[in-house]
Amino acid sequence: MSYVPPAGTWESRAPAELGLRPDGLAAAVAFHRAHESRWARDFMTGSGRYIGVADEPEDSRVLGPVKRREDPNGLVIRHGYIAAAWGDTARSDMSFSIAKSYLSIVAGLAVADGLIRDLDEPVREYKLDDAFDSPQNRTITWRHLLQQTSEWQGTLWDKPDTIDHNRDLSQSELGRADKGRLRPLKTPGTYWEYNDVRVNRLSLCLLQLYRRPLADVLRERVMDPIGASADWSWQPYDNSWIECDGVRLPSVPGGSHWGGGLWMSSLDHARVGLLVQRRGLWGERRLLQAEWVAESRKPCPVNSQYGLLWWLNTGRAQFPDAPETAYAARGAGSNVIFSDPEHDLVAVVRWIDKASMPEFARLLMASLAR
């Protein structure tokens, strides 16, 4: 049986024992340290603006709590063991859009529980609210929401879907000139756009299905069983609360675009990365359906680099030196859970310069003993 770290501890082994060259692994770590994120440590700038909304109109406001970042840190896991660790890997940090991949995990649980009958079924048929009744929204399916091809039209938590129109992820995370410029909407399923308002709409739908906080679902079904710490949290916005069955419930965002979001340590992210790489199996206990994990990694028809809220390496476009089967959860800043199933490798990299992540992956691949 494959090694799984027990709660509260994680065994380390020398890189050479795990089939990694020590000098090569050290080069990857040194590269990360030398290519730290350009983001300021304090996310609230001197003018009182939050880095996450630096590319939006002056009247855009932060909706949730914000936590400053500290030094870069990271982990490399091989065959389940820690091969390298640097920085404070136990510190809980804002994770930004890594949270999207956690929403994918929760959606997979909803499928397993029968709450979502069919990914290709229109969401309006679940009669959650009237947000999918309009001509633009009525054909949107769960798959569209998970692939970011929904083209959902509306306003949620005071943010309109138009705020992320023309968002170009190839441009700097610290400012994008065309973002928010209105464009004609397409038919759902035919156009891919990285849109946090629409991902937050998915999160609200999942909350309405479960009728309990998604953080509680994640904690009970995934985080506690894999021995995660008690230090992580999923922070809602100040205004992202609904009443359900007479109880006030928080709807959590799929990022930290306007504050809040998933706050988690690298050690806890690494446990989740290992669980997903092992297709939902933790030791002898199945926590996620293997079929869901496989479905999550299928390329979106209109963006082959994206699955169900996971980044893929189709055509080796994201990580040219890694296998095409590699994939990642990625968040601004940059924060990355990198997974290479072919080599049984998981790496968590926090606060690396976004453009430098492919080179880090190259150095990691080069550290494999041939």
ZIZI-V271440 format. One record per pair of residues at least 4 apart in sequence whose ideal C-beta (glycine too) atoms are under 6 Angstrom apart, sorted by the first residue. I is the first residue (numbers start at 1). GAP is how many residues later the second one is. Records with the same first field share a line. If there is no record, write none. Layout:
I->GAP + GAP
This chain:
2->78
3->77
4->278 + 279
5->5
6->221
7->220
10->72
11->70
12->70
13->4 + 5 + 68
15->5 + 7 + 10 + 68
18->60 + 61 + 65
19->350
20->5 + 63 + 347
21->346 + 348
24->342 + 343
25->59 + 342
27->336
28->332 + 335 + 336
29->55 + 57
31->329 + 332
32->40 + 42 + 320 + 328
35->317 + 318 + 321
36->36 + 315
37->296 + 314 + 316
39->12 + 294
41->27 + 28
42->26
43->7 + 8 + 23
44->6
45->4
50->12
52->204 + 205
53->7
54->120 + 121
55->120 + 121 + 124
56->4
62->196 + 197
63->174 + 175 + 195 + 196
64->171 + 173 + 195 + 196
65->170 + 194 + 195
66->193
67->27
69->282
71->16
72->15 + 278 + 279
73->14 + 15 + 16 + 193 + 277
74->12 + 274 + 275 + 276
75->10 + 14 + 191 + 195 + 273
76->7 + 8 + 271
77->193 + 269
78->5 + 267
79->265
85->4
89->177 + 178
90->175 + 177
91->174
92->139 + 140 + 171 + 172 + 173
94->162 + 169
95->4 + 167 + 169 + 236 + 240
96->159 + 160 + 235 + 236 + 237 + 239
97->158 + 234
98->231 + 233 + 237
99->155 + 156 + 162 + 163
100->99 + 154 + 209
101->208 + 209 + 228
102->160
103->100 + 151 + 206
104->192 + 204 + 205
106->100 + 108 + 111
108->180 + 184
109->112
110->5 + 6 + 99
111->5
112->177
115->94
116->26
117->4
119->23 + 24
120->21 + 23
121->4
122->17 + 19
123->9 + 17
124->8 + 14
128->77 + 80
131->23
132->5 + 8
136->17 + 49
137->15
139->49
140->4 + 10 + 12 + 48
143->4
144->5 + 6 + 44 + 45
145->5 + 57
146->162 + 163
147->153
148->44
149->40 + 43 + 153
150->38 + 48
151->34 + 35 + 37 + 40
152->46 + 49
153->8 + 32
155->5
156->41 + 44 + 45
157->80 + 82 + 83
159->4 + 38
161->36
162->20
163->17
164->31 + 32
165->18
166->12 + 13 + 15 + 17
167->12 + 27
168->8
169->25
171->5
173->159
186->4 + 5
192->110 + 111
196->59 + 61
199->55
200->53 + 54
203->48 + 49 + 51
204->47
206->8
207->7 + 44
210->7
211->33
212->4
213->36 + 37
214->38
215->19
217->4
218->4 + 5
219->4 + 5
222->65
223->5
225->62
226->45 + 49 + 56
228->40 + 43
229->39
232->32 + 36
233->30
234->18 + 28
235->25 + 26
236->4 + 14 + 16 + 24
237->23
240->11
241->7 + 9
242->7
243->5
244->5
253->7 + 8
255->6
256->5
264->4 + 5
266->82 + 84
269->68 + 79
270->76 + 78
273->64 + 66 + 73
274->72
275->7
276->17
277->62 + 64 + 69
279->11 + 14
280->6 + 7 + 8 + 10 + 13
281->5
282->5
288->4 + 5
296->11 + 12 + 14
297->10 + 30
298->9
299->5 + 13 + 15
300->6
304->10
305->7 + 9 + 12
307->5
310->17
311->17 + 19
312->15
313->5 + 6 + 9 + 11 + 13
316->4 + 8
319->7 + 39 + 42
321->41 + 44
322->4 + 18 + 39 + 43
323->19
325->16 + 17
326->14
327->12
328->8 + 10
329->8
330->6
331->4
333->18
334->18 + 20
335->15
336->13 + 21
337->11
338->9
339->7
340->5
352->4 + 5
